């Protein structure tokens, strides 16, 4: 569910940036000149997920009632911002 959303978001962003992206599950392929931007898009998307209530929303849909998830590390998104390699 989340991985499909990430792939759709990656395709949307790379299309808007004017280059093509090929993907197989969580492998992303683009022209080498665009790979740093691919890396940055992926990092941005994962940070957005970390800052969202997406996981709690999915849990609520599965359980049939509103649930909450407490982040184990409230600084996760900030720490991710300085990551060099979200993709390898």
C-alpha positions in Angstrom: 0.0 0.0 0.0 2.6 2.5 1.0 5.2 1.3 -1.5 2.6 1.8 -4.3 1.9 5.3 -3.1 5.7 6.0 -3.1 6.1 4.8 -6.6 3.2 6.8 -7.9 4.5 9.9 -6.1 8.0 9.3 -7.6 6.6 9.0 -11.1 4.5 12.2 -10.6 7.5 14.2 -9.4 9.9 13.0 -12.0 7.4 13.6 -14.7 6.9 17.2 -13.4 10.7 17.6 -13.4 10.8 16.6 -17.1 12.5 13.2 -17.0 11.5 9.6 -17.2 11.7 7.1 -14.4 11.5 3.4 -14.7 10.7 1.3 -11.6 10.4 -2.3 -10.5 8.9 -2.3 -7.0 11.3 -0.1 -5.1 14.1 0.0 -7.7 14.3 3.3 -9.6 16.1 3.8 -12.9 16.7 7.1 -14.6 19.4 8.7 -16.7 22.6 9.1 -14.6 22.3 12.9 -14.8 19.0 12.7 -13.0 19.8 10.2 -10.3 20.7 12.8 -7.6 17.2 14.3 -8.1 15.7 10.9 -7.9 17.5 10.4 -4.6 16.2 13.7 -3.3 12.6 13.0 -4.4 12.7 9.7 -2.6 14.1 11.2 0.6 11.5 14.0 0.5 8.7 11.5 0.1 9.9 9.3 3.0 10.2 12.5 5.1 6.7 13.4 4.2 5.5 10.0 5.3 7.4 10.3 8.6 5.7 13.6 9.2 2.2 12.4 8.3 -0.5 10.3 9.9 -0.4 7.8 7.0 0.4 4.8 9.1 -2.3 5.6 11.7 -4.8 6.1 8.9 -4.0 2.7 7.4 -4.2 1.1 10.8 -7.6 2.8 11.4 -8.9 1.4 8.1 -7.8 -2.1 9.0 -9.1 -2.1 12.5 -12.3 -0.2 11.6 -11.8 2.5 14.3 -9.6 5.5 14.8 -6.1 4.6 16.0 -3.0 6.4 16.8 0.7 5.6 16.4 3.3 7.3 18.5 6.6 7.9 16.8 9.5 6.3 18.6 11.8 9.1 17.5 10.1 12.5 17.0 13.2 13.7 15.3 13.1 11.0 12.6 12.3 13.4 9.8 15.1 15.8 10.8 17.6 13.0 11.0 16.5 11.8 7.6 17.1 15.3 6.1 20.8 14.8 6.5 20.9 11.3 5.1 23.1 10.9 2.1 21.8 7.7 0.7 18.2 6.7 0.9 18.8 4.7 -2.2 21.8 2.5 -2.9 
